[in-house]
Amino acid sequence: MSLLMLIKQAATEAVDASNPVGVFFGTIKSTTPLEIDIDQRFVLTKEFLVLTEGTKELRYGDIILRPALKAGDRVVLLRIQGGQQYIVLEKVRDT
């Protein structure tokens, strides 16, 4: 590995360490397979996503207390350090 590449790698790691979490907003593009569009810049597939209980459907008998994610829903995500995985926290409501 060249000295230039080592310097670039060290700089990248320093930036990642100083900013360990990033907050993003996205839109559900599809649910099967799960894809989330992040500000029309890139699309995350299920391999990069971690879902919380707050994003899953919740039922009590025949009553839906919390609906499942669907295409068009806006969600808030946290990027885990390194940017390889994103936690889907919750749906976002328009005010």
Contact map, one row per residue, 1 for C-alpha under 8 A:
11101100000000000000000000000000000000000000000000000000000000000000000000000000000000000000000
11111100000000000000000000000000000000000000000000000000000000000000000000000000000000000000000
11111110000000000000000000000000000000000000000000000000000000000000000000000000000000000000000
01111111000000000000000000000000000000000000000000000000000000000000000000000000000000000000000
11111111100000000000000000000000000000000000000000000000000000000000000000000000000000000000000
11111111110000000000000000000000000000000000000000000000000000000000000000000000000000000000000
00111111111000000000000000000000000000000000000000000000000000000000000000000000000000000000000
00011111111100000000000000000000000000000000000000000000000000000000000000000000000000000000000
00001111111110000000000000000000000000000000000000000000000000000000000000000000000000000000000
00000111111111000000000000000000000000000000000000000000000000000000000000000000000000000000000
00000011111111100000000000000000000000000000000000000000000000000000000000000000000000000000000
00000001111111110000000000000000000000000000000000000000000000000000000000000000000000000000000
00000000111111111000000000000000000000000000000000000000000000000000000000000000000000000000000
00000000011111111100000000000000000000000000000000000000000000000000000000000000000000000000000
00000000001111111110000000000000000000000000000000000000000000000000000000000000000000000000000
00000000000111111111000000000000000000000000000000000000000000000000000000000000110000000000000
00000000000011111111000000000000000000000000000000000000000000000000000000000000100000000000000
00000000000001111111000000000000000000000000000000000000000000000000000000000000000000000000000
00000000000000111111110000000000000000000000000000000000000000000000000000000000100000000000000
00000000000000011111110000000000000000000000000000000000000000000000000000000001110000000000000
00000000000000000011111000000000000000000000000000000000000000000000000000000111100000000000000
00000000000000000011111100000000000000000000000000000000000000000000000000000111000000000000000
00000000000000000000111110000000000000000000000000000000000000000000000000011110000000000000000
00000000000000000000011111000000000001000000000000000000000000000000000000011110000000000000000
00000000000000000000001111100000000001100000000000000000000000000000000001111000000000000000000
00000000000000000000000111110000000111100000000000000000000000000000000001111000000000000000000
00000000000000000000000011111000000111100000000000000000000000000000001111100000000000000000000
00000000000000000000000001111110011110000000000000000000000000000000111111100000000000000000000
00000000000000000000000000111110011110000000000000000000000000000000001100000000000000000000000
00000000000000000000000000011111111100000000000000000000000000000000011000000000000000000000000
00000000000000000000000000011111111000000000000000000000000000000000111000000000000000000000000
00000000000000000000000000000111111000000000000000000000000000000000000000000000000000000000000
00000000000000000000000000000111111000000000110000000000000000000000000000000000000000000000000
00000000000000000000000000011111111100000000110000000000000000000000000000000000000000000000000
00000000000000000000000000011111111110000011110000000000000000000000000000000000000000000000000
00000000000000000000000001111100011111000011100000000000000000000000000000000000000000000000000
00000000000000000000000001111000001111111111000000000000000000000000000000000000000000000000000
00000000000000000000000111100000000111111111000000000000000000000000000000000000000000000000000
00000000000000000000000011100000000011111100000000000000000000000000000000000000000000000000000
00000000000000000000000000000000000011111110000000000000000000000000000000000000000000000000000
00000000000000000000000000000000000011111110000000000000000000000000000000000000000000000000000
00000000000000000000000000000000000011111111000000000000000000000000000000000000000000000000000
00000000000000000000000000000000001111011111100000000000000000000000000000000000000000000000000
00000000000000000000000000000000001111000111111110000000000000000000000000000000000000000000000
00000000000000000000000000000000111100000011111110000000000000000000000000000000000000000000000
00000000000000000000000000000000111000000001111111000000000000000000000000000000000000000000000
00000000000000000000000000000000000000000001111110000000000000000000000000000000000010000000000
00000000000000000000000000000000000000000001111111000000000000000000000000000000000111000000000
00000000000000000000000000000000000000000001111111100000000000000000000000000000000011110000000
00000000000000000000000000000000000000000000010111110000000000000000000000000000000011110000000
00000000000000000000000000000000000000000000000011111011000000000000000000000000000000111000000
00000000000000000000000000000000000000000000000001111111000000000000000000000000000000111100000
00000000000000000000000000000000000000000000000000111111000000000000000000000000000000000000000
00000000000000000000000000000000000000000000000000011111000000000000000000000000000000001100000
00000000000000000000000000000000000000000000000000111111100000000001100000000000000000011110000
00000000000000000000000000000000000000000000000000111111110000000111100000000000000000000000000
00000000000000000000000000000000000000000000000000000011111000011111100000000000000000000000000
00000000000000000000000000000000000000000000000000000001111100011111000000000000000000000000000
00000000000000000000000000000000000000000000000000000000111111111100000000000000000000000000000
00000000000000000000000000000000000000000000000000000000011111111000000000000000000000000000000
00000000000000000000000000000000000000000000000000000000001111110000000000000000000000000000000
00000000000000000000000000000000000000000000000000000000001111110000000000000000000000000000000
00000000000000000000000000000000000000000000000000000000001111111000000000000000000000000000000
00000000000000000000000000000000000000000000000000000000111111111110000000000000000000000000000
00000000000000000000000000000000000000000000000000000000111100111110000000000000000000000000000
00000000000000000000000000000000000000000000000000000001111000011111000000000000000000000000000
00000000000000000000000000000000000000000000000000000001110000011111100000000000000000000000000
00000000000000000000000000000000000000000000000000000011110000000111110000000000000000000000000
00000000000000000000000000010010000000000000000000000011100000000011111010000000000000000010000
00000000000000000000000000010110000000000000000000000000000000000001111110000000000000000000000
00000000000000000000000000111110000000000000000000000000000000000000111110000000000000000000000
00000000000000000000000000111000000000000000000000000000000000000000011111000000000000000000000
00000000000000000000000000110000000000000000000000000000000000000000111111100000000000000011000
00000000000000000000000011110000000000000000000000000000000000000000000111110000000000000011100
00000000000000000000000011110000000000000000000000000000000000000000000011111000000000011111000
00000000000000000000001111000000000000000000000000000000000000000000000001111100000000011111000
00000000000000000000001111000000000000000000000000000000000000000000000000111110000001111100000
00000000000000000000111100000000000000000000000000000000000000000000000000011111000001111000000
00000000000000000000111100000000000000000000000000000000000000000000000000001111111111100000000
00000000000000000001110000000000000000000000000000000000000000000000000000000111111111100000000
00000000000000011011100000000000000000000000000000000000000000000000000000000011111100000000000
00000000000000010001000000000000000000000000000000000000000000000000000000000011111110000000000
00000000000000000000000000000000000000000000000000000000000000000000000000000011111111000000000
00000000000000000000000000000000000000000000000100000000000000000000000000000011111111000000000
00000000000000000000000000000000000000000000001111000000000000000000000000000011011111100000000
00000000000000000000000000000000000000000000000111000000000000000000000000001111001111110000000
00000000000000000000000000000000000000000000000011110000000000000000000000001111000011111000000
00000000000000000000000000000000000000000000000011110010000000000000000000111100000001111100000
00000000000000000000000000000000000000000000000000110110000000000000000000111100000000111110000
00000000000000000000000000000000000000000000000000010110000000000000000000111000000000011111000
00000000000000000000000000000000000000000000000000000010000000000000100011110000000000001111100
00000000000000000000000000000000000000000000000000000000000000000000000011110000000000000111110
00000000000000000000000000000000000000000000000000000000000000000000000001000000000000000011111
00000000000000000000000000000000000000000000000000000000000000000000000000000000000000000001111
00000000000000000000000000000000000000000000000000000000000000000000000000000000000000000000111
